Structure formats: C-alpha cells, structure tokens
Amino acid sequence: MTVHGTHLFVDLRRITENTRRIVEMCAQHEIEVIGVTKGFSAEPNIVSAMLAGGITKLADARLENVLRLRRHGFTQHITLLRIPMLSQAEDVVAACECSLNSEIEVISALSEAALKQGRCHDVILMIDVGDLREGVFPEEAAEMLRTVLPMKGVHVAGIGTNMGCYGGILPTKQNLSLLCEIAEDLEKIAGEPMEVISGGGTSSLMVVAAGEMPEAVNQIRVGEGILLGTDATFARPIPWLNQNTFILRAEIVELKSKPTVPIGERGAPAFAEAPIIEDHGTRLRAIVALGQQDVSPSGVIPSDPAIKILGASSDHMILDIEDCDRTYVVGDMIDLHLNYEGLLLACSSAYIPHMYLRGQL
C-alpha cells in the first residue's frame, strides 16, 4: 500500500493479539484487565480491537474520551482514571460506572449527582504507596472510608494504587502487599469484602508474570502493554508481546546538505532551551512534515538506526540522514516508531490521519 503524506499506521490484529495474551495471562491469576483507552484518544477502531482480544471493561482519564465512546455506541463498563473534576461530577456519573477518587469533597459531589440521576456510582479509593501522585497515605485510608461509607448514591467498590507515572516507583510484591493489607483493614470497617483491589497498570504485568502478585489483587489497568507491547517504567519491550503495532510515516519536504552549527547570533528556539551543538561539518538533512504540534522528538524513534533526530519546531522535524545506506528524495517517507509519549501526542493531533491495517506493518 502506497500512501503519501504523514500518516499513523495502526496494526489492529497485533493489538488484538497483545490484548488476548495479557488477558489470558492475568486470568490465570484471577486478575481482571481493564483496557485503558487514553493512549489513543479512545479511537473506536482501536477500542474494538481491544474488545476482540477479550477486554470487557474500559477506562480513560479524559471525560471527553468517555463521551466519545458513548456517542459511538460503546456500552461497556467505563472507569474514569483521572480524579474527577468537581465541576464535572454530574457528567462523570452520567457517563461512567466508576471513578478513581482521593478527595472527600469530590466524592460528596458524585453522591449528590448520583442521587439526582437515580444512579449508584462506584468509587475506587486511591492509596498512595510511594509514587506520590494521587491517593491518600495508608494511615489516612480508614478515616476516608468512614467518611464515605454513609454517603448515598456512591458505593465503595474497592481500593487502588498507581505507580511509575510520577515518582517512578516500581510495583513490587512488597508495596502491593501493603495495598492488600490496607484492604483487609478497610474490610473490617466496611463489614464486607472489597470487590476490587486495583494493583496498578502495565508495569504490574512484570509482577504478575513473575508469579509475585499478591493473591488479593484482582484488577490491573493496562494501556501501554496492549498498545505498544512495552513497559516504559522498566524501560523494556515485553518479550511475549508485539511491539510493531504503530508506525508514524512522515513525508520528506526538504532535503539539503547544511552546516551542523547554526549561523549567526543565537537565542532560544521556540520549543526548548538552545541545544549544545557540536560541529560535524556539513551533513545531509531531511525535513519531514511533522512537528511539535503533532509529536515531541523524544516520542519517536526512527526505524532506520542511521537516522538521527536533530530537533523540531511546531511544524518541521529535522533529521540527519547523512549516514543512511538508502538514497532518499523529496516525497519519500520515513518510518518512526513511537514510545508511549509519542503515541499519546500523535493520536491527539488533528493533523495526522490514521490508517488501519491487519498484520501488514
């Protein structure tokens, strides 16, 4: 297939395969996998590929994405991952069956909204076990539960935690066991078992695969592993998953040999501090139709290892192709792999069309 112009190519078959492998592996440990759709802005074709792989429940951080899913007819159970905005309580209850929470005031607003709508909204109380993003500290969990339990219209479905997304704290048997111990204490207060103990995201797959996940953990929330077959927290490809699932193909719009060092008095560039540039003489450079408005240079990796990304402005990405074996001409396409940062941005760009393939990348 020859497609000109910058496009994002998506292999739906490999995404379905990744989903199935993760769901089956976690099922062996009685762990439910929630499919996280935020990495691709909840694009319906990709959501359908995840569902085909065995996902039954979805989750997203953006209410806008949840509403998009509902408009496209998805009726699955959806959890809102980002702590709900106080101002969006009514919409959260209307669109989502569940949300992750750490603020009493927000849960109270969800309670009021649920009563108005004649609904019962599930809440997962988030516990901070060290990463220092959202959640109450373990010693505050009991007081939070006691405050929330009497609220009408909301149901404490369980507790959860997040790791690796801010402080880089890795999930381990030890910190996940702490989450389970907290659950035991809260069950005594509630007088009933916690339905959900949500033990993190893609990075927790390593703990599951090693057989070290505490038995009480019965849910993880997976996006990156399904989509890219990688785990950014551990900086590794997951060997039993497909990595070649997304390719960002960018068209060359200029091809010229230019000096390595800019000429004249230098100030700061538009999107970064002025880089330290070494003089390597004159080099052949390609400019592709892709910029910071689409994706950050740190979010893409050229498939040709001889290509070096020099930088990007809002609309242009500059590549050093001097050492490439292939001879490029204006109009040729250059393939770029994506990390999770790159996937988030590329799928959010209104300027990158998507092409959906099945096993053809």
N, C-alpha and C positions, 0 to 999 in steps of 0.2 A: 504494500500500500504506500503510495507516494502522496504525502500531504505537505504542502508548503505553508510557511508561516509558523509562528511559535504556537505549539500545542502541548497539552499534557495528555500523554497516553496512559491508559489505565487497563491493566490486565485483570478483568473480573474473575476469570477462572482461578488464578493464583490466589486472589483474595479469598475466594470461597474455600480453596484448599487450606489456606492458613487458618481460617476460621474453624473448619472441621477438625483440624489437628489439635488446635488449642482446646476446643470444646470437649473433644474425646479424652484428651489427657487429663483435663480438670475433672471430668465426670468420674474418672477412676478414683478420684479422691473426694467425691461428693461435693464438688465446688461448682457453683453456677457461674457462668461467664456472662457479664453484661457487656454488650457491644457498644463501644464509645464512638460516636459519630462526629465529634467536633473537629477531628483532624482533616476532614474533607468537607466541612460545612454542610454535613448531612445531605449530600447529593444522593437523590433517590436510587440511581443505578447501583451505587456502591453499597448503600444500605441493603438493597435487595440481594446483593452478592453475599453479604454477611448473614442475612436470614437464611439463604440457601445452604450455608455452612453449619446451621444449627443454632444460631443465636435466636433467643425468644424474647429477650428484653433489651432495650436500648437506653443509652444515656448520652447527654450532651451538656456542655457548660453554658450554652447560649440559648436563652428562651426563643430568640428569633429562629434558630435552627429547629427547635422543637415544633414551633408553629408551622414551619415549612414542612416538616414530616407529616403533621396532621393534615395540612392542605393537600398533600399528595396521597392521602388515604391510609397512612400507616396507623394502625390501631394498637400496636404493641404497647406494653407497659414501658413508660419512659421515666427515667430518673434525671432530675436536674442536678448536675455535678457542682456547678459554682454556687456558693452560698447565695440564696435568693436575695434580690434587692427588696428592701422594704416596700418600695413603690410599686413592685410588680407582684405582690402577694396574690392578688385576685387572679391574675393571668397564670401564675405558676400553678395554682390549684386547679384552674380550668383545663390546663394543657398537660399537666404532669401528674402521674400517680404518686410520685415520691420525690423528695429532695434531700440533699445533704445539708445539715444545719449545725451552727455553732453559737447562734445568738438567740437568747430568750425572746427579745423584742420581735425578731423576725418570725419565730415560731408562733408567737401570740397573734401576729397579723395573719399568718397562714390559718390559724384556728378560726379567727373571725371570718375570713374569706370562705373557708370550707363550710361553716355553719350557714352563711348566706346562700351558698350554692347547693346546699343539701348533700354535701360530699364528705368523705373522710379521707384526709391526705396523710400518707405515710411520711414519717421523718426518720432519717438516719442521723443520730447524734455523732458528730465527728470528734475524735480524740486525737490530740497531738502527742505522738510518742517520740518526738525529737526532731522532725524535719522543720518545724516552726512555720508552717503555712497555716491552714485553717485548723480549728479544733480547740477544745478546752484541754487543759492538762489533766492527767489521770486523777489527781486528787480533787478536781472540780467536777468530775463526771456525776457523782452521786447527787450532789446538790442540784445540778442541772436536770437530772432525771426527775427528782422530786418536784421540781417546779413545773415541768412539762406534763407529767402524768395526769394532773387534774384537768388539763385543757381539753375542751370538747372540740370535735372536728378534726383533730390530729391524732395519729396513732404512732407511738414509738415502735417502729419496725425492727430497730436494731442499732448497732453502732458500727462505725467505720474509721478508717485512718487513711492518710495519704503520705507517701514517702517519695523522695527523689526529685520532686518537682521544684523545690526551692532550696533547701539546705543540702541536697544531695545525699541525705541519709538513706542507706540501703535497707531494704527489708531483710530481716533475719529471723531465724527461729525464736530468738530472744525477744525482739521488740514485738513480734506478732503474738508471742505467748503472753506478753504483757497486755495486749489488747483483749485476749481471751480471758485473762484473769479479771480485767475490768468488767467484762461481760458477765462473768459469774457473780461478781458483787452486785451489779445492777439487776440481775435476775432475782436476787433475794429481795431487793427493794420493790421491784415490779410484781413479784409473786408469780411470774411466768417466764418461760424461756424467751430469749431474744431470737426472733425469727431470722435475722440477718446479722452476720459478723463479716463485714466487708474489708478484706485484707489487702487493699492497695490495687495497683494497676499492673501494667506489663512487667515491671521489674519484679513483681512477686511470682512470675512464672518460673523463674530460676529456683525459687524456694520450693514451689510445687514439684518441679521436675526432679529435684534432689531428694524428694520424699521428706522434707523437713517442715512442711506447712503444718502447724498445729491443727488437730482434727476439728476443733470448733469453728475454724474459719470456713465459711461456706459460700463466699462470693468474692470474685475479683472483677475489676472493671478494666477491660482491655481495648486499647485503640491501636497504639503503635505496633504491637506484636502482630496483630491481624493485618494491618495495612502495609507495613514495610518489612516485617519479619526481623525487626531489630529491637534492641533494648538500649536506649540512649544512656540510661543510668549506669549500666555496666559497660557501656561503650563497646557493644559487641553485636554481630549478627547472631540470631538464634539459629543454630545449625540445622534444626529439624523443620525450619520454615522457609518459604520462598522470600527472597529479597527483591527480585527483579519484577516488581509489581507496578511501579510508576516510573515513567520516563518523561522528563521535560525536554522537548525537542525545540531548539531555538534557531532561527534563521540568521545567517550572517548578512549584515547590511553594509559593512565596510571591511576591507582587507588591505592593510598598508603596513609597510615597514616604517617604524618610527623609533626615535631615541628612547632609551629606558627612563631617563630623567627628564621631567617637565622643564620647559624653557621659560625663564623669567622669574620675577619675584613671586613667591608662593604664599598663599593664605590657606585657610582651612577649606577642604572640599565640602560639598553640600551635606553629605550624609555620614561623615566620620572625621576623626582627627586626621591631620595631614600624616600620611604614612611615611615611614623611613624607607627611602628608595635607594637601592644600590645601582650603580652604573654598570650595566652589562652591554653597553653599546647599543647598536641598532638591532631591533628584533621585529619579527613579523607578528602583527597583532590583528586579531579579528574582533569586530564589534558585533554583538548579536542583539536582536530585538527583544530585550529583556532588561528590566531594571529593578531598582529598589521598590518601586511601586508594585511590583509583581512578586519578587522574592529577594531575600538577602543573599549576597555572595557566600556567606557562611552556611547557607542552607542547601547548597548544591555541590555536587562532586562530578567533574567531567568523566564520562565513561572512558575516554582516551587519557591514560595517565600522563601523556606527554603535554597535555594542555594545562596551563596554569592560569587561574583566575587572578587578574590584576586588581580588579575593583569594579564598582558600578556607580552610576548616577541614577536619577529617577527612572530613566528610560533606556539606558545603554549599559551593557555589561562588556567589559574589555578583557579579552583572553590573549595570552601569549601562546602562539601556535608554532613558533619557530622550530621546535624540535620534533614536530609531528612527522611521521612517515607518510601520511596521506597528504596529497596536494589539495587544498581547499580553494574554492572560488566563491565569489559573492553569490548568494542564493542557496548555498549548501546549508545543510542542517547539522547542528552539533547536539549530541545527546548528553543530558545531565541527569545524574541520579539525585535523589532527594533524601535528606535526613528528615526527622520529624518537624524541625523548624521550617525547612523548605516546603514540606508538604502542607503545613498549616497556611503558610503565606500564599503559595501557588494556588491552592484551592479557594482562597479568599479573594484572589484577584479577579476583577471583572473583565480583564483583558486577555485571559488565557482560555481559549476553548478547550473542551475535553473531548477525547476520542476514546471510545470503549471497545476493547478487544477481548478475545477469549483465547489465551495461550499463544499470542502472536508476538509478544515483546522479545 
